[in-house]
């Protein structure tokens, strides 16, 4: 009888792809080698602007020196709250060069969400857009451990008169420095700090947990370098390849699969601020990328553009989808519109430092004949995936259970949360909370979630976070939030609400109330009023019953 330990998925890889990289160098180390080897090669493209490897090295050196001069010490944390702009990359490399870690923050977060992350991570410094700084970040940061603030002006990087020049911000953001100004003003080389070791913290990536409050997964330099170098080895793109950053860099998928992998190989990363279908298609035409990755919702939006043609995708050698369910119909529709390109599925978590299963190049994922579910891929080289029952025992191939992952990409734990770390990572194996099964060829299928997490457009939403906001409305007595199927987002948020006696509120009012207090992907798209929410005998609201009724 075949066992998971037999790793049947290895048959899908070539001998070259299976070659292990023992303790691969950190992404920073690989970047420095690339900058020394080919300093004139483009590292970043942003609309009409270009930053070479040599320029990116110098700018991140300067910012690292500036951070150190202002008191940023090895082990400190830099929160980076930016869209896909060159300053994100400069700040990331600078923090690593200064011996610190980066805390990626979604720019859509509002005051309460940001305040929790800054306090929990103990962030020493923050980088955000000028607009966000003036709107609310300055006031939020004042109540946090942050003592160094930097801002970025996205528009000033579109220097169309001279595309090779990046200008500094036109004006300082009052008590915060412009990133490029700070990078150029610092005197001397980068701080005299040793290059990061495998076990050093590279990122603290916040993801919602069982308590409903985001918790920080500790992605080490070893976690990132393993997945980045594995991707480079398996994909084997040419040296002058351009990778398009479709997934946001503040998300683990974009940071590892697009940025870290590209910098490790000396490739060029094309940035376009944030996803807008027309802008993305223009970027495809201009930069001719060979690879990108994003949620299925993004590719559905591209398909919906009447001006999209097969020629727009002609340069691609591989396109991957992850972060949200990928219906087989979308794969086929994409194949037709793109001129024959296969949209390759993938599966990963923040705690796996992005991918732990994907479709190998040259393969196509099968569809389960019973459920119609598309396989998410096979475990990559060096990765072990097992399917476990409720007692932690392996179930036979073909039977469903909890997906458990181990390997060099799995995080050591959560930031300052030993109990949650021990529960989620017993013996270093990650219990994902996702339900799935594996066939005897090693293909993995994700069929449900053990937790109540909602995945909307690839972003994770914890119901209690939305419920807590609803409970602050004076008319709300009870609230329960579930995910419901959405043909565009994969899932969208729906809230069930009962009102206080004598109170009144309309669904549109409650939706608007949440929209003002939550990131755009979190607020409910639908609110249904009930006289009473279903409960257990002990008074616990039955979310699952509501989810079933919602269909």
N, C-alpha and C positions, 0 to 999 in steps of 0.2 A: 504494500500500500504506500502510495506517495505521501510524503510528509512536507510540511512547510520548510523544514530544514534542508530538503532536497533542492529548494529554490528552482522550481520548474521554469521560472521566468527568464533564467539566464540564457535559455536557448534562443531568445529573441535578439541577442547582442552578438557582435563579432568579437573575435579574440582581442582586437585592438581596443574596442570599446570597453572590454572587461578588464583591461590592464589597470591595476590598482595604483592610485597615487598615494604613497605613504606620506602622511603629514604634508600635504601640499602647502606651498608658501601662502602667506596671507594675501588677500586681494591688494592691500596696500603695497606689499613687497613686489607683487607682480606688476602693479601699476608703475612703480618706480623703475623697474627694469624696462618696461615698455617705453617710458619717457626718456630713459638714457639711450635705448636702442634706436628709437625713431622719434626724436623730439618734434619734428615738423609734421608728423602724421596727425590728422584731425582726431581729436578725442571726443569733442562735442560739436554738434551742429544745432543751432537754435534759430529757426526761421532763416534769415540771410546771414547770421553770424556764425563764426567758426572759432573754436578754441582748440589749439594744438595740444599734444601731450606735454610739450615743454612749457607752454603757457599755463596749462592747468596745474602742472607741478609747481611752477613759480607762484601762482596765485594762492594755492593751498598752503605752500610754505609760508607766504606772507601772513595769511590769516591765522595759521597755527601760531606763528610768532606773536601776532597781535593778541590772540586769546591768552597765550602764556604770560605776556607782559601785563595783562589785566587781571591775572590771578587764576586763570584756568589751569588746573594742575592735573597730572596723570590720575586717572580714575574718576575725574569729574564727568558730568553728563551735559551734553549740548542738545537741547530740543530744536529740531529743525521742522518748521511748520510752513512748507512751501509746496507749490505745484512743481511740475516738471520743468525746471529752469536750471541754467548752469550754476547759479549760486547754491542750489541744493548739493550738487556734486562737490563744489569747492568747499562748502561747510563740512560735508561728510569726511572728505580726505583730511581737511585741516584738524578736525577733532581727533581723528586717528593719529595723525602726525604729532599731535600734542599729548598723546597717551590717554585720551579720553574715549568715551562712548557716545553714541548718538541715540537720541530718542525721537524717532520719526513720529510726527503728529499730523493728522489729517487736517488740512486747512479749513475744512467745513465745520470743524468743532466750534462750539459756542463756549461762553465763559465757564460754565460749570464743568463741562467736559475737559477743557484745557486745564482748569485749576486742579482737578483731581490728578491729572498726569504729572504736572509740574511738581506738585507736592509729593506724590508717591515716589517719583523717580529722584527727587531731590536735585532737580536740574539746576546747574550753576549758571547756564547761559541759554539764550534762545535766539533763533533766527526766524524772522517772519517777514511777510510783505509789509511795505510802508502802510498800506491801507489798513491791514489788520492791526498793526501796531497802534495806529491812531484810533481805530474804532473801539477796540476792547482789550487787546493783548497787554497794552501798557498798564492798564488798571488791574488786570488779572495777575500779571507778573509781579506787580508791587506787593501782592499779598503772598508771594511764593518765595522759594529759596533763590530765585534768579537774581543775579547781580550784574550780569553782562548781557546787553541787548544789542542785536544787530538786525538791520533791515535790508530788504532787497527790493529794487524797483524792476519789475519784469519788463516793462516797456523800454527801458533804457538799454536793453540788450539787443533790440532790433535796430542796429546801426546800419541802415541800408546804404548810406553814402560810402562807407568803408567796412565791408562785411568782416574784416579780420580784426576790427577794433571793438573792444568792449568798454564802454564808458562807465564811469562811476555814476551814482545817483545824482540827479540834478540838484537835490537839496538834502540835507540831513534830516532824519526823522526826529528832530528835537533832541531828546536825551538818548537816542540810539544811533549807532554808527551804521553807515552803508557798508555792506559786505565788501564790495570791490574797493572802496576808498580805504577801508581798514586793511585789506590785503596788500594794497600798494604802498600804504604808509609805513608799514612795519619795516624796521631796519634789521638786517642780518638774516641768516638762514633760519630754517625751522628749528624748534626747540631740540636740545640735545636729549632726545628720548629714544629709548630702544624701540625697534620695530615690534609690533604686537606679537605675542606668542599665541599658540593655538587656543589655550584656555582663557585668554583675556576676553573681557566683554566688549563686543563690537557694537551691538544694538540692544536697546531695551524696547521691544516691540509690544505695544499694548493691544491686548485682545480680551474680549469679555469673558468672564468666568462664571462659575456657579453662583457666586454671590450677586451677580448682576453688575458689579463694578469692574471696569477694565483692570486687568493685571498685566504686568510687564514680563513677557517671555525674554529670557536672557539668551540672545543669539551671540555665540562666541565667534571669534575670528576663525576658529577651526570649523565651526558649523557652516559659515558662509563660504570659506575657501573650498570645502569639500564639495558643496553643491555647485559652486561656480566652475571649478575645474572639471567636475564630472560632466557638466553640461557642455563645456568647451570640447572635451574629449569625444563625447558621443556625437555632437552635432558636426564638428570638424568643418567649420566655415572657413573660407579663404581669409588671408591676413588682412585684406583691405575691406572686409565686410562691414556693412552698416546695419546696426540694430536699431529698430524704431521703438521708442519707449511709449507704448500704448498704455500699459498698466501704470498707475501712478507710482513714483519712486518712494512715496511715504508708505506704500504697501509692500509687504515682504516679497510678493511676486515680482513687482517691478524692480525693487532694489537688487534682488539676487539674480533673477533670470535675465533681466535686461542689463542693468548697470554693472553689477559685480562680475558677471560672466564676461561682458564685453571688455571691461578694463583689464581683466585677467589675461585676455587674449590679445590685447592691443587693438581691438576693433574700435569703430566709431559709433557713438550713441547719438541718435537724432532725437531732439526734444521738441515738443510743440505745446508747452504750457499745460493744457488739460484737454480732455477728450471733447472734440467737436467734429462730427463726421466730415463736414466739408473741408475743414482745416487738415484733418488726418489724411484725406485723399490727396490734397495738394502736397502734403509732406511726402507721401508715397511717391508721387510723380517727380518731386524734386530730388529726394535723397536716395531713391531706389534701394530700399533696405532688403536684406535677405531674411530677416527674422523679426517677429514681434509676438507678444503674448498679451491676452486680455480676456475679460469675461465674455461669454456668449452674447450678452446684451449689446456689447460694443460692435460685434460683427453683424448682429441683426440691424443695428442702426446704419452701418455702412451699406448693407444690402438694400436698405430702404432709400438710399440716395439715388435719384433718377440719373444722375450724371456718373455713377460708378460704372466702370468698364473693366473687362478682363485685363486690359493693358495696365491699369493702375496696380495690379497685383503681379505683374509679369516678373518682377525682380526677385520675388520671394522664393526661398528654398524650403522654408518651414514656417508655419503659423500655428501657434498653440493657443488653447483655450483653457482657462481654469478660473476658480473662484465662484462659479455659479453652474448650475446644471446645464449640460449641453445636449439638447434634444437631437436625435438622429436626423430629423427633418431639417434642422438648421445646417448640419454638416452637408447634407445633399444640396440644399439651396445655395450654400456658399460655394460648393464645388462648381455648380452650374454658372453662377455669376462671376466667379473669379477665373474662369477658364481652365478648370480642372484641379485647382488646389484642394488638398485635403486639410480640413481643420482638425488638428490633433488634440485630443482630450488630455487632461492632466489632473492630478490630485495632490494636494499638499495642505499644510497648515502653517501658521506662524511658528508653532512649536517644532515643526520639521524644517524650519528655515526655507520655506517654499516647497519645492516638489519632493515627493517621496515615491510617486508613481507617474509614469507618462507613457505615451505611445512612442516606441522607438522609431527613429527615422526609417522611412521606407516601409513601415507597417501601417495597417489600419485596424482600429479597435473593433472587436466584434460587438454585436447587439445580442443581449440575452433574449432568447426566443420566447420565454414565458412572460417576462415583465416588459420587454421592449426597452430595457435600460441599456444605454451605451456604456461599455467598459471605460474606465478612466485611464487605463494604461496598465503597465506592469511595473513592479518595483525596479528601481535602477540598480546598477552595479554597486555593491557595498551596502545595500539596504535589505533589511528583513521585515516583511509584513506577515503577521499572523492574524487569523480570525478566531476570536475567543468567545466562549459562552459566559453566562453570568457568574460562573465560579472560576473563571480564568483559565479553563482548559481549552485546548485547540478543538475546533469543530472540523468535521471532514470537509474536503473540497466540495463546493457547491452549496453548502449550508451557510445561513446567515449568522452573524454574530458581530461583536465589537471589533473594529479594526485597531490593531496594535502595531506600532512601528518602532523599530530600533535601528541604529546606525549612526555614523559620525555627524549626520545633519540634525539629530534630535537634541534639543536644548537641555542643559543641565537642570533647569528649573525656572521658577518665577522669581522675580525681584522681591526680596524681603518677604517671601511667603513660603516658609518651609513646610507647613501643613498641606497647602495646596500642591506644592511640588511633589511631596511624598505620595499624595493620593493619585496624581495624574501620571507620575513617572516612577512607578515601583520598579526598582532595579535598573533604572535608566530606560525602560521601555515605555513609550508614550501610549497611554490609553486614550484614543482620539475622541470617544463618545459618538463616533459615527458607526452606523450599522452597514455592513456590506458582506460580500462573499467573494471567493476566489475560485476560478475554475482550475482544472488540472493542468492547463497550459500557463497558469500564472497570471491570467488577466483578472484585474480587480474591478468589482462593481460596487458602487455606493448606492444603497437603496433607501436609506432613511437616516435620521439623526436620533441618537439616544437622548440628547439634550433638546431643549426647546428653542435652540438658536434659530434665528431667521437669517437667511442669506438673500439679501436684496441687491441685485446688480453686482454680486461678488463681494459686497460689504456685509459684515456680520452685525446683527442687531440682537441684543438681549432683551426679551420682552419686559423684564422688570424695569429696565431703564426708562422705557416709554411709559410704563404704568406709573412709575414714580412721578413723572411729569404730569400725567393726567390727574393723579391724586392731589396735586397742588391747585387744581381748578376748584373754586368754591362750590360748584354745583355737583361735582362728582362724588358719588358714594363708594362705588366699587368699579374696578377696571381690570380687564384681562386682555392681553395682547397675544396674537398668534400670527404665524405666517400663512398666507394663502397663495395658491398658485397664481402666477402672473406671466403671461406669454412673453412679456418684454423683459421684466426684471428677474425672472426665475421665481422669485417670491416677492410679495409686497406685504406691508404691515397692515393688519386689521385690528381694530380695538373694539371690544364689547364693554359697554358702560351702563351702569345704573346710576340714577340721580338721587340726590338727597331729597327727602320729603319737602314738597313745596318749592323746590328749585326747578329751574328750567335752563336748558341749553340745547342748541341745535348741533347736529353732527359737523356741519361746516365750521361752526364756532370752535369746536374742540380740535378739529384738524388744524385750523389756523393757530390755535393756542400752542399746539405741539410744534408746529412749523417754526414758530418764533424762538423756541427753546431747544431744538434738536437739530443735528445735522440733517441735510436734505434727504438722505436715504433712510433716516430713522423714523420720521414722523408718519403716522398712519395715513394711508390713502383712503381708508374707509372706516367709519365709525357706525356701529349698530347699537341702538338703544334697547336695553332689556329691563323689564321690571325687576328681575332678580337674576343674578348670575348663578349657574349651577355650582354646587359645593359638595364636598364630602361630609360625612357625619361630624367631623371635627371642625368644619367651617372652612376648609381649604378650597379655594376656587379651582374648578376642574378645567384647566386650560385645554387638555386633550379632548374633552367632550366638545368644547367650543370649536376647536380646530377641525374635528370630524364633521360637525354640522356646517362649517364654512366650506367644506369640500376641497 
